[in-house]
Amino acid sequence: MMAVSLPRHAVEPGPLSITQIEELIVLLPAAARASLAWVPPALRAAVSRVQVDHPTVELVTEAAVDFVEASHALWPALLAQFGKIPALQATYRAATEENVRRLRNFLADGGAQDGVEWALRATRATFELALAIAPAEFGAALRAPEKTELEKFARSAEASMLRAQLAVVAIMDLAERDERSVAASALAEIAYDEAQRGIELFRGQGVEINPFGDETPDGRGARLLRYVQRIRESLTDDERDWLDEARLKDLR
């Protein structure tokens, strides 16, 4: 079997809403619940920093320092119990489709819907790949390093998936509160761009990430048809006429 080396700290757990994280914490033993009581408020404080009218990558990067500190305290505790508490894995796996539906219902713009779904599924795909091929390395990477190292990491290329995750969680938080904001579409674009950078980072290490790896043939067909429709809707009349003319010439 080929050995795969994952970029250190590059893998982040697939985005869950903060409410869903609270539901997972409730399933843990009492001592673990008590030790993680600070995590949901810390995550909310981090995402609130980017829920402004015109969020930027720079702002998401700044908020990522506090976000990753809380996230990397949370996930080792959850992963330690995944094999012992079946409800943890079941709740985590069910959350992805629930979140995709919620985000599509919340976001008005079709492009934003597609972008945030891509980012959500990309972070989950990296998470599950890491658990499958390098669980020990992944667990070590999730243990929070020193604050100074966290700050350096949050600004690095390796933190692309982290920034994507933060942007998606911020949108999910808005959706749960049904708080319509111009921030949502901008955050969706940031999430997509950062997830794409993360995928390229893995590709450079010889690891291919497919955000839709578990998609059915029917699901893939519906998704591609949706993408085509999005492109058609974005074209001007002149552009449609040009494409129609070019297609007719190709048929001659």
Backbone bond lengths (Angstrom), bond angles and torsions (degrees), N, CA, C in turn:
res aa  C-N    CA-C-N  psi(-1)  N-CA   C-N-CA  omega(-1)  CA-C   N-CA-C  phi
1 M - - - 1.462 - - 1.528 109.66 -
2 M 1.317 116.71 137.84 1.459 120.40 179.79 1.530 110.28 -71.72
3 A 1.310 116.53 133.37 1.464 120.28 176.33 1.515 109.31 -79.15
4 V 1.320 116.09 135.07 1.454 121.07 -179.69 1.514 109.00 -117.68
5 S 1.301 116.92 126.94 1.455 121.68 177.27 1.525 108.96 -102.84
6 L 1.314 116.47 117.08 1.452 120.60 -179.29 1.521 109.96 -85.05
7 P 1.335 117.48 139.66 1.464 120.02 176.86 1.531 110.15 -57.35
8 R 1.311 117.01 129.00 1.462 120.30 -176.30 1.526 110.76 -59.64
9 H 1.333 115.08 132.80 1.467 124.00 178.50 1.542 113.19 67.97
10 A 1.334 118.62 -0.99 1.463 119.09 -173.84 1.520 112.29 -74.50
11 V 1.324 117.82 -22.52 1.459 121.76 -176.54 1.522 109.76 -89.42
12 E 1.324 115.59 130.61 1.461 120.59 175.69 1.520 109.11 -124.71
13 P 1.343 118.08 146.08 1.456 119.99 176.05 1.524 111.18 -59.32
14 G 1.332 116.23 148.03 1.463 119.62 178.44 1.511 110.58 -59.10
15 P 1.322 117.19 143.65 1.466 120.26 -174.51 1.526 113.53 -61.13
16 L 1.302 115.42 130.20 1.457 123.75 168.32 1.516 106.95 -118.37
17 S 1.314 116.05 150.64 1.461 117.81 173.51 1.530 108.56 -69.52
18 I 1.302 116.00 160.71 1.469 118.86 -179.45 1.528 110.27 -66.21
19 T 1.309 117.24 -33.47 1.465 120.12 175.46 1.521 110.71 -62.96
20 Q 1.333 117.63 -41.60 1.465 120.71 177.56 1.522 111.40 -65.30
21 I 1.322 116.89 -36.85 1.465 120.29 176.14 1.528 110.04 -62.25
22 E 1.321 116.57 -42.31 1.469 119.87 177.23 1.527 110.89 -60.77
23 E 1.333 116.57 -37.54 1.467 120.31 179.00 1.528 111.15 -66.73
24 L 1.332 117.24 -34.70 1.458 120.36 176.87 1.528 111.03 -70.16
25 I 1.317 116.52 -41.69 1.470 120.12 -179.43 1.523 111.02 -60.39
26 V 1.319 116.85 -36.74 1.471 121.36 179.60 1.529 111.12 -59.46
27 L 1.334 117.70 -28.59 1.462 121.74 -178.01 1.525 112.95 -78.94
28 L 1.323 118.26 -10.77 1.459 122.15 -176.30 1.529 111.41 -80.80
29 P 1.339 116.83 161.82 1.474 119.91 173.55 1.532 111.19 -59.12
30 A 1.320 116.17 159.06 1.472 122.09 -172.74 1.528 112.35 -56.50
31 A 1.326 117.06 -43.31 1.466 119.56 -177.42 1.524 110.97 -63.96
32 A 1.328 116.37 -41.10 1.462 120.01 178.91 1.524 110.89 -67.18
33 R 1.324 116.57 -39.57 1.480 120.13 178.09 1.518 110.38 -59.85
34 A 1.315 115.96 -43.77 1.470 119.65 -178.44 1.520 111.22 -65.65
35 S 1.332 117.22 -39.38 1.460 120.24 -177.36 1.527 112.08 -70.74
36 L 1.325 117.18 -20.42 1.467 121.47 -177.17 1.528 112.79 -105.22
37 A 1.305 118.08 8.58 1.469 120.74 -176.52 1.529 112.10 -59.85
38 W 1.322 117.22 -28.40 1.473 121.18 -177.51 1.525 113.00 -79.57
39 V 1.337 117.41 -15.18 1.461 120.68 -170.90 1.531 113.34 -67.31
40 P 1.353 120.35 -53.15 1.470 118.31 -178.83 1.534 114.13 -57.05
41 P 1.355 119.60 -44.11 1.474 117.87 176.20 1.522 112.88 -61.70
42 A 1.332 117.35 -36.64 1.471 119.83 179.01 1.525 111.00 -66.63
43 L 1.328 117.23 -39.70 1.461 120.80 177.28 1.524 110.95 -64.72
44 R 1.332 116.91 -41.90 1.470 120.25 179.14 1.526 110.72 -63.61
45 A 1.316 116.51 -39.96 1.465 119.31 178.99 1.526 110.51 -63.77
46 A 1.337 117.06 -39.07 1.466 120.55 -179.99 1.520 111.50 -66.60
47 V 1.345 117.37 -47.07 1.469 119.14 -177.31 1.525 111.27 -69.26
48 S 1.331 117.24 -30.44 1.466 118.90 -179.62 1.530 111.44 -63.61
49 R 1.328 116.69 -26.01 1.466 120.53 -179.70 1.524 112.44 -67.45
50 V 1.345 117.57 -24.53 1.466 119.92 -177.88 1.529 112.32 -103.51
51 Q 1.320 117.36 -1.59 1.467 120.80 -179.69 1.530 110.19 -87.78
52 V 1.313 114.61 58.20 1.458 122.42 -179.99 1.530 107.85 -114.98
53 D 1.321 116.72 170.85 1.463 119.73 -173.17 1.530 113.29 -60.36
54 H 1.318 116.91 -37.90 1.465 119.51 -176.21 1.530 110.15 -133.00
55 P 1.338 116.89 73.20 1.466 119.49 -179.85 1.528 111.25 -67.40
56 T 1.311 116.18 149.51 1.467 122.27 179.75 1.527 109.33 -125.19
57 V 1.324 115.23 165.96 1.461 119.91 175.59 1.522 109.89 -61.24
58 E 1.325 116.78 -37.15 1.468 120.40 -179.99 1.532 110.45 -62.27
59 L 1.335 116.86 -41.16 1.458 120.22 179.43 1.525 110.62 -67.50
60 V 1.326 116.36 -42.19 1.473 120.50 177.65 1.525 109.79 -61.22
61 T 1.318 117.22 -39.25 1.463 121.26 178.87 1.518 111.19 -62.88
62 E 1.324 116.82 -43.39 1.466 120.19 178.46 1.528 111.26 -61.62
63 A 1.335 116.32 -45.06 1.471 120.47 -179.40 1.523 111.63 -68.74
64 A 1.336 116.88 -24.21 1.463 121.08 -176.57 1.521 112.77 -63.66
65 V 1.311 118.00 -26.05 1.471 120.35 -179.35 1.520 110.18 -61.69
66 D 1.327 117.34 -50.36 1.464 120.61 179.33 1.532 111.16 -70.97
67 F 1.333 116.20 -35.20 1.463 120.45 -178.84 1.525 110.97 -63.87
68 V 1.327 116.81 -46.04 1.463 119.63 -177.05 1.520 111.13 -69.06
69 E 1.315 118.02 -32.53 1.466 119.99 178.57 1.528 110.34 -61.70
70 A 1.349 116.31 -43.31 1.467 120.23 178.87 1.525 111.08 -71.76
71 S 1.330 116.47 -43.05 1.460 120.52 -178.11 1.524 111.95 -62.81
72 H 1.331 115.93 -41.46 1.456 119.19 -178.25 1.521 112.91 -78.13
73 A 1.315 118.45 -10.69 1.465 120.75 168.65 1.524 110.12 -83.28
74 L 1.323 115.76 -33.07 1.462 121.48 -175.91 1.523 113.14 -72.88
75 W 1.348 116.87 -51.90 1.460 119.59 -165.67 1.526 115.53 -69.53
76 P 1.322 121.02 -36.16 1.469 117.84 174.53 1.528 112.18 -58.74
77 A 1.339 116.59 -37.79 1.466 119.79 178.58 1.522 111.37 -66.55
78 L 1.334 116.69 -39.76 1.467 119.93 178.44 1.529 111.17 -69.05
79 L 1.332 116.41 -45.61 1.462 119.48 -177.55 1.526 111.83 -63.57
80 A 1.322 117.07 -31.76 1.462 120.66 179.12 1.525 111.54 -63.66
81 Q 1.339 116.65 -22.33 1.463 121.27 -177.17 1.527 113.10 -107.01
82 F 1.341 117.62 -4.68 1.467 120.24 -175.03 1.528 111.91 -56.01
83 G 1.337 117.13 -43.56 1.459 119.61 -178.62 1.509 113.81 -77.74
84 K 1.330 116.68 -13.01 1.467 120.63 -176.48 1.528 112.81 -99.01
85 I 1.338 115.69 -26.53 1.468 120.27 -176.47 1.528 107.67 -122.70
86 P 1.328 118.52 95.16 1.472 121.08 -176.45 1.527 113.65 -54.71
87 A 1.314 116.50 -31.11 1.468 119.55 -177.83 1.528 111.60 -63.83
88 L 1.333 117.83 -25.79 1.463 120.49 178.90 1.533 110.62 -64.12
89 Q 1.327 116.09 -51.13 1.465 119.23 -179.60 1.522 111.12 -65.27
90 A 1.328 116.29 -40.95 1.468 119.72 -178.89 1.526 111.08 -62.59
91 T 1.329 116.35 -41.97 1.464 120.38 180.00 1.519 110.55 -67.22
92 Y 1.340 116.16 -41.52 1.470 119.81 179.51 1.526 111.29 -62.64
93 R 1.323 117.35 -46.28 1.461 120.46 -175.93 1.533 111.75 -68.40
94 A 1.313 116.72 -36.74 1.462 119.54 179.66 1.525 111.47 -70.00
95 A 1.318 116.64 -23.87 1.464 120.62 -173.88 1.521 112.70 -66.57
96 T 1.352 118.41 -32.50 1.463 120.20 -175.27 1.519 111.35 -60.36
97 E 1.333 117.08 -53.56 1.469 119.65 -177.99 1.526 110.90 -65.76
98 E 1.323 116.63 -36.93 1.462 119.95 176.92 1.527 110.67 -60.84
99 N 1.329 116.27 -42.28 1.464 119.97 -178.70 1.521 111.97 -70.34
100 V 1.335 117.52 -37.41 1.466 120.09 176.92 1.526 109.84 -60.29
101 R 1.324 116.79 -46.08 1.477 120.27 179.79 1.523 111.00 -62.45
102 R 1.330 116.08 -44.13 1.458 119.14 -178.40 1.525 111.42 -63.45
103 L 1.328 116.25 -42.80 1.462 120.02 -178.36 1.524 111.57 -68.09
104 R 1.322 117.65 -38.14 1.464 119.84 177.81 1.526 111.15 -65.70
105 N 1.308 116.78 -36.80 1.469 120.01 177.95 1.521 111.81 -71.24
106 F 1.327 115.97 -29.10 1.461 120.46 -175.42 1.519 112.59 -83.02
107 L 1.334 116.44 -42.94 1.465 120.79 -176.00 1.526 110.24 -82.77
108 A 1.312 115.87 129.52 1.465 119.94 -178.22 1.520 112.19 -80.35
109 D 1.317 117.42 -32.05 1.459 121.77 -175.03 1.525 110.87 -85.02
110 G 1.339 115.91 128.01 1.458 119.92 -178.40 1.511 113.41 -62.49
111 G 1.328 116.91 -39.46 1.455 119.55 178.45 1.518 112.11 -63.14
112 A 1.328 116.87 -38.76 1.464 121.14 177.29 1.524 110.59 -65.46
113 Q 1.336 116.30 -39.41 1.467 120.14 177.58 1.522 111.01 -59.14
114 D 1.339 116.23 -47.75 1.461 120.57 -178.91 1.528 111.47 -66.11
115 G 1.337 116.34 -40.69 1.457 120.01 -177.71 1.513 113.00 -65.18
116 V 1.332 116.51 -43.00 1.455 118.87 -177.67 1.531 110.54 -72.85
117 E 1.342 117.49 -32.72 1.465 118.73 175.56 1.528 110.44 -65.14
118 W 1.323 117.06 -42.18 1.465 121.25 177.84 1.528 110.33 -57.34
119 A 1.333 116.03 -47.16 1.461 120.05 -178.64 1.517 111.48 -64.28
120 L 1.329 116.46 -42.75 1.461 120.24 -179.37 1.525 110.45 -61.93
121 R 1.317 116.21 -47.30 1.468 119.79 -177.82 1.529 111.72 -70.66
122 A 1.328 117.44 -31.59 1.470 120.29 178.66 1.522 110.80 -65.88
123 T 1.329 117.71 -43.89 1.464 119.48 -179.72 1.526 110.71 -67.70
124 R 1.335 115.82 -37.33 1.470 117.84 177.06 1.529 110.64 -66.45
125 A 1.328 117.86 -39.63 1.464 120.64 -179.65 1.523 111.71 -62.73
126 T 1.333 117.26 -40.68 1.466 119.34 178.71 1.526 110.48 -66.87
127 F 1.325 116.25 -38.37 1.465 122.13 179.15 1.529 110.18 -60.75
128 E 1.322 116.82 -49.26 1.453 119.98 -175.75 1.532 111.66 -71.95
129 L 1.341 116.58 -33.68 1.464 118.98 175.65 1.521 110.41 -64.40
130 A 1.333 116.07 -43.01 1.463 119.71 -179.83 1.530 111.33 -62.59
131 L 1.327 116.91 -41.34 1.458 120.17 178.11 1.526 111.51 -63.90
132 A 1.342 115.72 -32.76 1.465 119.79 -176.80 1.523 112.59 -76.85
133 I 1.360 117.03 -39.27 1.469 118.48 -170.50 1.526 114.21 -108.17
134 A 1.328 117.53 -20.56 1.468 118.48 -177.06 1.522 110.83 -150.74
135 P 1.336 117.89 59.05 1.467 119.67 -175.02 1.525 114.41 -60.70
136 A 1.333 117.27 -38.51 1.468 119.14 -179.04 1.524 110.81 -66.65
137 E 1.351 115.96 -44.08 1.461 120.43 179.45 1.530 110.81 -64.50
138 F 1.319 115.60 -38.96 1.459 120.41 179.63 1.525 110.64 -65.30
139 G 1.327 116.31 -45.31 1.458 119.71 179.56 1.517 111.87 -61.17
140 A 1.327 116.55 -39.43 1.468 120.22 178.35 1.516 111.21 -65.76
141 A 1.342 116.67 -38.67 1.464 120.61 -179.49 1.513 112.08 -66.96
142 L 1.343 116.67 -29.32 1.462 119.89 -178.28 1.521 113.19 -78.52
143 R 1.312 117.46 -19.37 1.460 118.32 179.43 1.524 109.18 -69.02
144 A 1.317 115.03 124.09 1.468 120.40 -171.60 1.522 111.50 -61.03
145 P 1.324 117.43 123.87 1.464 120.63 174.88 1.526 110.68 -78.80
146 E 1.310 115.97 -171.04 1.460 120.14 178.98 1.529 110.79 -65.10
147 K 1.333 115.59 155.87 1.458 121.33 -177.06 1.529 111.81 -55.85
148 T 1.319 116.92 -42.08 1.468 119.44 -178.90 1.523 110.93 -63.83
149 E 1.340 116.83 -36.60 1.460 120.22 177.84 1.525 110.24 -70.09
150 L 1.331 116.64 -36.47 1.461 120.48 177.42 1.525 111.03 -60.46
151 E 1.316 116.03 -44.76 1.465 119.98 -179.19 1.521 110.87 -62.82
152 K 1.326 116.60 -41.44 1.461 120.59 178.24 1.524 110.34 -65.08
153 F 1.331 116.38 -42.84 1.454 121.31 -179.48 1.521 111.68 -63.29
154 A 1.340 117.59 -44.38 1.467 121.57 -175.75 1.517 112.37 -60.46
155 R 1.328 116.74 -23.13 1.464 121.22 -179.48 1.530 112.78 -97.61
156 S 1.316 116.96 2.42 1.456 120.31 -173.49 1.531 111.71 -94.32
157 A 1.333 115.35 166.53 1.466 120.26 176.16 1.523 110.80 -63.59
158 E 1.333 117.13 -32.01 1.460 121.17 -178.59 1.521 112.81 -65.52
159 A 1.332 117.71 -14.74 1.470 121.19 -178.20 1.527 112.48 -91.93
160 S 1.319 118.32 13.11 1.464 120.61 -177.53 1.525 111.92 -57.18
161 M 1.334 117.29 -46.20 1.463 120.03 -179.55 1.526 111.17 -66.03
162 L 1.323 116.63 -33.45 1.464 120.17 175.87 1.524 110.53 -62.21
163 R 1.333 116.56 -47.06 1.459 119.92 -179.51 1.531 110.91 -64.77
164 A 1.332 116.71 -37.45 1.466 120.19 175.83 1.521 110.25 -62.24
165 Q 1.326 115.85 -44.50 1.460 120.47 -179.86 1.526 111.12 -61.22
166 L 1.312 117.11 -45.96 1.461 121.13 -179.98 1.528 110.84 -59.38
167 A 1.335 117.14 -44.57 1.462 120.01 -179.56 1.524 111.28 -63.22
168 V 1.341 117.31 -41.47 1.466 120.59 179.45 1.526 110.62 -65.65
169 V 1.319 117.27 -44.21 1.477 120.20 -179.98 1.528 110.48 -62.62
170 A 1.325 116.91 -37.13 1.469 119.99 177.87 1.524 111.04 -63.02
171 I 1.342 117.45 -39.37 1.467 120.17 177.34 1.522 110.13 -68.31
172 M 1.325 117.17 -41.93 1.474 119.80 179.44 1.520 111.06 -61.83
173 D 1.316 116.61 -36.57 1.464 120.23 177.95 1.532 110.53 -64.08
174 L 1.328 116.79 -42.29 1.466 120.26 175.23 1.523 110.94 -62.32
175 A 1.335 116.56 -41.05 1.468 120.78 -178.34 1.524 111.14 -65.48
176 E 1.329 117.24 -41.29 1.466 120.08 179.95 1.520 111.56 -62.61
177 R 1.317 115.64 -33.59 1.474 119.66 178.55 1.525 111.88 -91.85
178 D 1.344 116.64 0.82 1.470 122.82 -177.98 1.523 110.37 50.56
179 E 1.329 114.43 43.47 1.465 120.89 -179.47 1.524 109.05 -99.16
180 R 1.321 115.72 100.00 1.465 120.09 -178.72 1.526 109.44 -69.60
181 S 1.314 116.27 128.95 1.459 120.49 -175.25 1.519 109.34 -148.93
182 V 1.318 116.04 144.14 1.465 119.95 175.99 1.529 110.46 -68.51
183 A 1.330 116.15 -13.61 1.466 119.41 178.82 1.522 111.73 -65.42
184 A 1.335 117.61 -29.46 1.457 120.87 -170.94 1.526 112.52 -60.76
185 S 1.325 117.65 -47.21 1.464 120.28 -178.41 1.527 111.19 -65.53
186 A 1.341 116.88 -40.21 1.467 120.24 178.40 1.525 110.62 -65.16
187 L 1.317 117.36 -39.77 1.461 120.94 178.45 1.522 110.94 -67.09
188 A 1.328 117.07 -35.31 1.467 120.31 177.25 1.523 110.72 -62.97
189 E 1.325 116.69 -40.38 1.463 120.61 178.56 1.523 110.93 -65.94
190 I 1.337 116.35 -42.24 1.462 120.34 177.78 1.528 110.22 -62.65
191 A 1.330 116.67 -43.96 1.464 120.77 -179.23 1.517 110.99 -59.94
192 Y 1.329 116.41 -44.98 1.467 120.49 179.86 1.535 111.00 -63.04
193 D 1.321 116.37 -48.45 1.467 120.09 -177.87 1.529 111.41 -61.06
194 E 1.335 116.43 -43.05 1.460 119.59 -178.11 1.529 111.33 -70.04
195 A 1.334 116.99 -36.82 1.469 119.85 177.30 1.526 110.23 -64.73
196 Q 1.332 116.76 -38.82 1.459 120.03 177.54 1.538 110.70 -63.41
197 R 1.328 116.33 -40.80 1.465 119.30 177.19 1.534 110.58 -62.79
198 G 1.333 115.41 -39.33 1.459 119.28 177.58 1.514 112.48 -62.70
199 I 1.331 116.31 -41.57 1.467 120.41 178.19 1.526 110.48 -62.66
200 E 1.334 116.18 -41.07 1.469 119.85 178.15 1.534 111.12 -64.28
201 L 1.325 116.47 -36.70 1.461 120.52 177.39 1.523 110.21 -60.31
202 F 1.329 117.14 -46.16 1.459 120.81 178.58 1.525 110.97 -65.63
203 R 1.342 116.75 -39.85 1.463 119.93 179.59 1.528 110.55 -59.91
204 G 1.321 115.87 -37.65 1.460 119.77 177.41 1.519 113.16 -64.73
205 Q 1.346 116.55 -21.38 1.461 121.63 177.04 1.533 111.60 -94.73
206 G 1.349 115.88 5.27 1.463 119.59 179.96 1.509 114.25 84.30
207 V 1.347 117.40 16.72 1.464 121.91 -179.55 1.523 108.40 -115.08
208 E 1.318 116.37 122.97 1.458 120.94 -179.35 1.537 109.15 -97.94
209 I 1.328 115.63 123.73 1.459 121.60 179.27 1.528 108.70 -104.14
210 N 1.319 116.33 123.82 1.467 121.41 176.59 1.526 108.29 -112.12
211 P 1.334 118.81 106.89 1.466 120.05 -178.94 1.523 113.51 -59.80
212 F 1.340 116.65 -23.27 1.460 120.50 -176.81 1.526 110.95 -115.94
213 G 1.314 116.59 37.63 1.454 121.02 -176.50 1.515 114.84 -64.07
214 D 1.330 118.06 -26.80 1.468 120.81 -179.12 1.526 112.14 -101.33
215 E 1.328 116.14 17.46 1.457 121.12 -177.45 1.525 111.08 -75.28
216 T 1.326 116.85 141.62 1.465 121.17 175.84 1.530 109.36 -79.21
217 P 1.339 118.27 160.05 1.472 119.95 175.82 1.532 112.69 -55.84
218 D 1.318 117.17 -40.52 1.465 119.98 179.01 1.527 110.65 -65.75
219 G 1.335 115.63 -40.12 1.458 119.42 178.97 1.516 111.71 -65.29
220 R 1.327 116.26 -39.44 1.466 120.08 178.38 1.527 110.57 -64.62
221 G 1.326 116.44 -43.77 1.461 120.12 179.30 1.516 111.96 -60.51
222 A 1.338 116.07 -43.75 1.467 120.32 179.94 1.522 110.91 -65.18
223 R 1.335 116.49 -38.66 1.468 120.02 -179.31 1.528 110.99 -67.11
224 L 1.335 116.94 -45.84 1.467 119.96 -179.77 1.530 111.20 -64.61
225 L 1.330 116.15 -37.24 1.462 119.09 176.97 1.524 110.62 -63.93
226 R 1.326 116.11 -37.49 1.466 120.50 177.77 1.523 110.73 -65.05
227 Y 1.329 116.86 -40.48 1.462 120.07 177.78 1.526 111.19 -62.68
228 V 1.329 116.04 -43.83 1.471 119.84 179.91 1.523 110.30 -61.40
229 Q 1.332 115.80 -42.27 1.461 119.73 179.51 1.520 111.27 -63.77
230 R 1.329 116.51 -37.97 1.475 120.29 177.39 1.530 109.94 -60.84
231 I 1.346 115.96 -43.65 1.466 119.72 -178.98 1.525 110.48 -64.63
232 R 1.311 116.43 -43.70 1.464 119.85 -179.74 1.526 111.05 -61.51
233 E 1.330 116.45 -41.00 1.466 120.25 -179.08 1.523 111.69 -65.96
234 S 1.334 117.17 -25.03 1.468 120.39 -178.06 1.530 112.48 -84.29
235 L 1.338 117.47 -11.44 1.462 120.65 -177.07 1.520 111.75 -80.24
236 T 1.318 115.88 147.79 1.463 120.79 172.09 1.529 108.99 -81.04
237 D 1.331 116.61 167.83 1.466 120.32 177.90 1.522 110.71 -59.73
238 D 1.332 117.40 -41.50 1.462 120.93 179.72 1.526 111.54 -62.44
239 E 1.338 116.07 -40.24 1.463 119.63 179.33 1.527 111.56 -66.66
240 R 1.345 116.45 -39.08 1.470 119.52 176.30 1.523 110.78 -63.69
241 D 1.335 116.65 -42.85 1.466 120.24 179.20 1.521 110.79 -61.57
242 W 1.346 116.44 -41.41 1.458 120.72 179.83 1.520 110.94 -63.06
243 L 1.341 116.91 -42.76 1.463 120.56 179.31 1.522 111.19 -65.75
244 D 1.334 116.35 -41.81 1.467 119.52 178.76 1.522 110.90 -61.40
245 E 1.334 115.97 -42.92 1.459 120.43 179.78 1.527 111.03 -64.92
246 A 1.321 116.45 -42.33 1.465 120.56 179.51 1.518 110.94 -64.29
247 R 1.344 116.68 -38.41 1.461 119.99 179.87 1.519 111.21 -66.15
248 L 1.336 117.44 -39.90 1.465 120.83 178.67 1.528 110.97 -64.66
249 K 1.336 116.68 -39.49 1.472 119.95 179.33 1.524 110.24 -65.07
250 D 1.323 116.88 -37.09 1.459 120.17 -179.14 1.522 112.05 -66.02
251 L 1.352 115.93 -26.90 1.448 120.04 -177.69 1.525 112.13 -79.84
252 R 1.335 118.10 -15.99 1.473 120.95 -178.38 1.527 111.15 -72.73
